[in-house]
């Protein structure tokens, strides 16, 4: 009997030890988890506070500028793609009132959907306030309807690509096929057909329209193959590196554009 009691006592002691150890592990896990949540929340609050402060600074600066571009394009040049720096430029553009911001990478290394995912990860609350252009997948593109779900689009973000000759040939073929499938389009003669084809191809090439301000990254004064018909009346500016930009540099870039004077016919 005493042996059985000893076994039971030992079993209960071991069980108590296991349960108590499990309890201590739970407390430790709870502490680590709560600390993780605190750090995440603190990081989010600091990022959002930084966004608010920078937005106020940008709004204060640009309201004194005589003009702002309707469409600004950043040419990446020879620099590698830095999605973190690009989304920062998107965030800075939000409070300016510039309708369209686009990026041009002649190496075609900039991926639209990756840019979207990085932006979503860092600024999820701002995603609905941007119209993601046709270069982004349809899952990320919101129809342009200012009253849809109460969302107001502050501006459009898009990516321009470098196209080789074979692309234009294929683009012409695809455009002709697309026109032939449009039953509601009445093409009565050669002139109307050519006009409709030109409009469709320019729409595909110019996605978000022609930029009136192009910022070239690097010290080489070249547009890296950006289609010349896109920039016939475009102001150009070079900067050392988009990866080194501060919010003050960004407002200074817009200030330079505001000082440009177009002298048509003079």
C-alpha positions in Angstrom: 0.0 0.0 0.0 2.8 2.3 0.9 4.5 1.5 -2.4 1.4 2.4 -4.4 1.0 5.6 -2.4 4.6 6.6 -3.2 4.0 5.9 -6.9 0.9 8.0 -6.9 2.6 10.8 -5.0 5.6 10.8 -7.4 3.2 10.8 -10.4 1.3 13.8 -9.0 4.5 15.6 -8.3 5.8 15.1 -11.8 2.4 16.1 -13.2 2.5 19.3 -11.1 6.0 20.0 -12.3 5.0 19.6 -16.0 1.9 21.8 -15.6 3.8 24.5 -13.7 6.6 24.5 -16.4 3.9 24.8 -19.1 2.3 27.7 -17.1 5.7 29.5 -17.0 6.2 28.9 -20.8 2.7 30.4 -21.4 3.6 33.5 -19.3 6.8 33.9 -21.2 5.0 33.5 -24.6 2.4 36.1 -23.5 5.1 38.5 -22.5 7.0 38.1 -25.8 3.8 38.3 -27.9 2.6 41.5 -26.2 6.0 43.0 -26.6 5.9 42.2 -30.3 2.5 43.8 -30.7 3.7 46.9 -28.8 6.7 47.2 -31.2 4.5 46.8 -34.3 2.0 49.3 -33.0 4.7 51.7 -32.1 6.3 51.3 -35.5 3.0 51.9 -37.2 2.2 55.0 -35.1 5.7 56.5 -35.7 5.3 55.9 -39.4 1.9 57.4 -39.6 3.0 60.4 -37.4 5.9 60.8 -39.8 3.6 60.8 -42.8 1.3 63.4 -41.1 4.2 65.7 -40.3 5.8 65.4 -43.8 2.4 65.9 -45.4 1.8 69.1 -43.5 5.3 70.4 -44.5 4.7 69.5 -48.2 1.3 71.2 -48.2 2.7 74.3 -46.6 5.4 74.5 -49.2 3.5 73.8 -52.4 0.6 76.2 -51.7 3.1 79.0 -52.3 4.2 77.6 -55.7 2.8 79.3 -58.8 2.3 76.0 -60.5 2.7 72.2 -60.1 3.0 69.5 -62.8 -0.1 67.6 -63.9 2.0 64.5 -64.6 5.5 64.0 -63.1 7.7 61.1 -64.3 10.8 59.8 -62.5 13.4 58.2 -64.8 15.4 55.6 -62.7 18.4 55.8 -65.1 21.3 53.5 -64.2 20.3 53.1 -60.6 18.9 49.8 -59.3 15.3 49.5 -58.2 14.6 50.5 -54.6 11.0 49.9 -53.9 11.2 51.4 -50.4 12.5 54.7 -51.9 9.9 54.7 -54.7 7.0 54.2 -52.3 8.3 57.1 -50.3 8.1 59.3 -53.4 4.5 58.1 -53.9 3.7 59.1 -50.3 5.2 62.5 -50.7 3.3 63.1 -53.9 -0.1 62.4 -52.2 -0.4 65.8 -50.4 0.8 67.9 -53.4 -2.3 67.5 -55.5 -0.3 66.3 -58.6 -2.8 64.1 -60.5 -0.3 61.6 -62.0 3.0 60.2 -60.9 4.8 57.6 -63.1 8.1 55.8 -63.0 10.2 54.9 -66.1 12.8 52.1 -66.0 14.5 51.5 -69.3 15.9 48.2 -68.0 12.3 47.0 -67.2 13.4 45.7 -63.8 10.8 47.7 -62.0 7.8 45.4 -61.4 4.4 47.1 -60.9 2.9 44.4 -58.7 6.0 44.3 -56.4 5.7 48.0 -56.0 2.1 47.6 -55.1 2.8 44.9 -52.6 5.6 46.9 -50.9 3.3 49.9 -50.7 0.5 47.8 -49.3 2.8 46.4 -46.6 3.9 49.8 -45.5 1.0 52.1 -46.1 -2.1 49.9 -46.3 -4.4 52.7 -45.2 -3.4 54.9 -48.2 -3.9 52.2 -50.9 -7.6 53.1 -51.6 -6.7 56.8 -52.2 -4.6 55.9 -55.2 -5.7 54.9 -58.7 -3.2 52.2 -59.7 -2.6 52.5 -63.4 -3.0 50.0 -66.3 0.6 48.7 -65.7 -0.7 47.1 -62.5 -2.7 43.8 -62.5 -6.4 44.1 -62.7 -6.7 42.8 -59.1 -5.0 46.0 -57.9 -6.6 48.4 -60.3 -9.7 50.3 -59.1 -12.1 51.6 -61.7 -12.0 55.4 -62.1 -15.1 56.4 -60.3 -14.8 59.3 -58.0 -17.9 58.4 -56.0 -17.4 54.7 -55.8 -17.6 53.5 -52.2 -16.9 57.1 -51.1 -13.3 56.8 -52.2 -11.6 59.9 -53.5 -8.6 59.3 -55.7 -5.8 61.7 -54.9 -3.7 60.8 -57.9 -2.7 58.0 -60.3 0.5 55.9 -60.1 1.8 54.1 -63.2 4.9 52.7 -64.7 6.2 53.4 -68.2 8.2 50.7 -69.9 11.0 50.7 -72.5 9.8 49.1 -75.7 11.9 47.5 -78.5 10.9 47.5 -82.2 9.4 44.0 -82.0 7.0 45.3 -79.3 5.6 48.0 -81.6 5.0 45.5 -84.4 3.1 43.2 -82.0 1.3 46.2 -80.5 0.0 47.1 -84.0 -1.2 43.5 -84.6 -2.9 43.3 -81.3 -4.5 46.8 -81.8 -5.9 45.7 -85.2 -7.4 42.6 -83.7 -8.9 44.5 -80.8 -10.5 47.0 -83.2 -12.0 44.2 -85.3 -13.7 42.8 -82.2 -15.4 46.1 -81.4 -18.9 45.6 -82.8 -20.1 49.0 -81.7 -17.2 50.8 -83.6 -18.2 52.0 -87.1 -15.2 52.2 -89.4 -16.7 53.4 -92.6 -13.5 54.4 -94.5 -9.7 54.3 -94.3 -9.4 57.6 -92.6 -11.7 56.7 -89.7 -9.9 53.3 -89.3 -6.5 54.9 -89.1 -7.7 57.5 -86.6 -9.2 54.8 -84.4 -6.1 52.7 -84.7 -3.9 55.7 -83.8 -6.0 56.6 -80.8 -5.9 53.0 -79.5 -2.1 52.6 -79.9 -1.4 56.0 -78.3 -3.7 55.0 -75.4 -1.7 51.8 -74.9 1.6 53.6 -75.2 0.8 56.6 -73.1 -1.0 54.7 -70.3 -1.3 57.7 -68.0 -0.8 60.6 -70.5 2.2 62.7 -71.3 4.4 64.1 -68.5 4.9 67.8 -68.2 7.8 67.3 -65.8 10.5 64.6 -66.0 13.0 64.1 -63.2 16.1 62.2 -64.4 18.0 60.1 -61.9 21.8 60.4 -62.3 24.2 62.9 -63.9 23.7 61.8 -67.5 21.3 64.1 -69.3 19.4 61.5 -71.3 15.8 60.2 -71.3 16.9 56.6 -71.7 14.6 55.9 -74.6 11.4 57.5 -73.2 9.3 58.0 -76.3 9.9 61.5 -77.7 6.2 62.0 -78.5 5.6 61.7 -74.7 7.8 64.6 -73.8 7.5 67.1 -76.6 6.7 70.0 -74.2 8.2 68.5 -71.0 10.4 70.2 -68.5 13.5 68.1 -67.6 15.5 68.1 -64.4 18.4 65.9 -63.2 19.0 64.8 -59.6 22.0 62.8 -58.2 20.0 59.9 -56.9 16.4 59.2 -56.0 17.6 57.0 -53.1 19.1 60.0 -51.3 16.0 62.3 -51.5 14.6 63.9 -48.3 11.3 65.5 -48.0 13.0 68.9 -48.3 14.7 67.8 -51.6 11.3 66.7 -52.9 9.7 70.1 -52.3 12.8 71.8 -53.8 12.3 69.8 -57.0 8.7 71.0 -57.2 9.9 74.5 -56.5 12.3 74.3 -59.5 9.5 73.3 -61.7 7.3 76.2 -60.5 10.1 78.5 -61.6 10.2 77.2 -65.2 8.6 79.6 -67.8 7.4 78.3 -71.1 8.1 80.7 -73.9 5.9 79.6 -76.8 6.5 81.6 -79.9 9.0 84.0 -78.3 
